[in-house]
Amino acid sequence: MKRRKRTEITFEIEQVLTLHRRHPTAPVWCADCHAAVTMLRPEEAAALIGRSVRAVYRLVEAGALHFIEPADGSLLICPNSLGQSAGGESE
């Protein structure tokens, strides 16, 4: 009998995400973290955790992310809370 040789190849990929902000924002106080942070738009938060914008809104509604709603009606998300929620809910 002939012996077969098995070769296994493993790849490790590191992904770097760079956000290009049109309007840089100053750090804002997050009352939940008790820290000054540069808040993110939902699209930026979604890109950072590899999820859809819809999933980010679901996390906000569930209270899993720290957020503020400025007077202009937009939604800004605290980046410190993203790491806790990145693996949680599926889409």
Protein Blocks (a to p, Z undefined) as FASTA:
>chain_A
ZZddddddddddddddddddfbdcdddddfklopacddddfklmmmmnopafklmmmmmm
nopaccdddfkopacddfklmmmmmmmpaZZ
